[in-house]
Amino acid sequence: MTEIKLYNTKSRSKEVFTPLDQNDVRMYVCGPTVYDRAHIGNARPVVVFDLLYRLLRHVYGGDQVTYARNFTDVDDKINKRATETGRAIRDITDETIQWYLDDMGALGALEPDHAPRATDYITQMIDMIAELIDKGHAYAAEGHVLFRVRAYENYGSLSGRSVDDMIAGARVEVAPYKEDPMDFVLWKPSGKGDPSWDSPWGSGRPGWHIECSAMARDILGARFDIHGGGLDLQFPHHENEIAQSKACCGEDSFAQVWMHNEMLQVEGKKMSKSLGNFFTVRDLLDQGVPGEVIRFVFLGTHYSKPMDWTERKRQEAEATLRKWRALCDGAKASAEIAPSVLSAMADDLNTPGAIAALHELAKRGDIEGLRASASLLGLLAPSMGDWVDTGGDVDLSAYVALISDARTSAMQTKDFSEVDRLKQAYITAGLEVQMSKAGVELVPTAGFNVELLEGLL
């Protein structure tokens, strides 16, 4: 059996992954709060843990792996959206969940085995809160229930910080009903008109952190294998999950391996609406960027490293996938994944290494191996390939000759204005212009429109 190594945030080391039960491998990943479209940063953990899900299924068997990813459908942002639009909360969350599934599906992500909605697990959350109160780890105050952080002596083990350091370096809500500023909410009163449920502590709704603990426990059991999510969730969300779950169910309970993906930038800058570089997955898809290309760009950077989305990377990803799909056209995938690709993926999801191995397979003409191996990364699936037909059988040789002649002339006159003009016209028409010493190649992108080339010849 293939040996898998994963970096465990909890131990701060890469470890050989040994499931609690190899016939029942269980993974939980924190999902979205469903009030709007998912931006491309939201998509990174989806792709990362889809890769891990595929790897686990390959190694242990599809029926032996259970993957759960939740939807947070009770939240202040959702309530605000309902107030602003006058729409029912359930209508908003139903619509947003379907958007999310459609957009992530376009990236080739498999749907998890379980996709629990927080509002379907309120009873389990109330029961868990009651257990924490009974064990002295939580207390009720003014309609709230709060977790006693200092009563759990290992608080901070995941992020590696002491409680005092956290207070000094973080924003904490100071409230008169708190015994300690670091205590966090398990249950709270609902605002007027907001969703509300009856509980022993009054009508209200759960805090954010208790959701995942209760849902993971109910679906996967008190002790399971892997918990994943973005690095931004490490503190306080995952730290609080660990504290309340272990305080409730024992120190050896909850996730055995913790994995976190790094954040995403756009053209070297933090994604921000104020900078004009904020866009959703749907924005890219509607602009004609294929989901498979988006996925490939993500795979080019190891999940533990910050990822920079750039136009150049998109173009390179599209060109590579076009070449691979042309090679694989009509070829059948073998049953065997190349050892070099599987070895890279088993080494803490080393996707750059796996892509390098795929390039080598293509270079030596192992087309069946390329198709089979790419499938482990969610690439070259027939269902993802419609976009490569864009451009049809248009003969681009005259346009290649036009810009090649202009380039030859420019090399002599040192005036590249005509080359630049043609290049910009080609790009506007949806052609990727690749220039090298060997010559010029024009590659149609998903948005290619031959009518925009009229008048150039």
Sequence and secondary structure as in RCSB ss.txt:
>XXXX:A:sequence
MTEIKLYNTKSRSKEVFTPLDQNDVRMYVCGPTVYDRAHIGNARPVVVFDLLYRLLRHVYGGDQVTYARNFTDVD
DKINKRATETGRAIRDITDETIQWYLDDMGALGALEPDHAPRATDYITQMIDMIAELIDKGHAYAAEGHVLFRVR
AYENYGSLSGRSVDDMIAGARVEVAPYKEDPMDFVLWKPSGKGDPSWDSPWGSGRPGWHIECSAMARDILGARFD
IHGGGLDLQFPHHENEIAQSKACCGEDSFAQVWMHNEMLQVEGKKMSKSLGNFFTVRDLLDQGVPGEVIRFVFLG
THYSKPMDWTERKRQEAEATLRKWRALCDGAKASAEIAPSVLSAMADDLNTPGAIAALHELAKRGDIEGLRASAS
LLGLLAPSMGDWVDTGGDVDLSAYVALISDARTSAMQTKDFSEVDRLKQAYITAGLEVQMSKAGVELVPTAGFNV
ELLEGLL
>XXXX:A:secstr
    EEEETTTTEEEE   S TTSEEEEE   B SS  BHHHHHHHHHHHHHHHHHHHHH GGGEEEEE BB   
HHHHHHHHHH   HHHHHHHHHHHHHHHHHHTT    SB  BGGG HHHHHHHHHHHHHTTSEEEETTEEEE GG
GSTTTTTTTT  HHHHHHHS     TT SSTT EEEEEE  TTS  B  TT SEEE HHHHHHHHHHHHH SEEE
EEEEEGGGIIIIIHHHHHHHHHHH TT EEEEEEEE  EEETTEE  GGGT   BHHHHHHTT  HHHHHHHHHT
S TTS EEE HHHHHHHHHHHHHHHHHHTT    S   HHHHHHHHBT  HHHHHHHHHHHHHTT HHHHHHHHH
HTT S GGG GGGGTTTT   HHHHHHHHHHHHHHHHH   HHHHHHHHHHHHTTEEEEEETTEEEEEE TT  G
GGGTT  
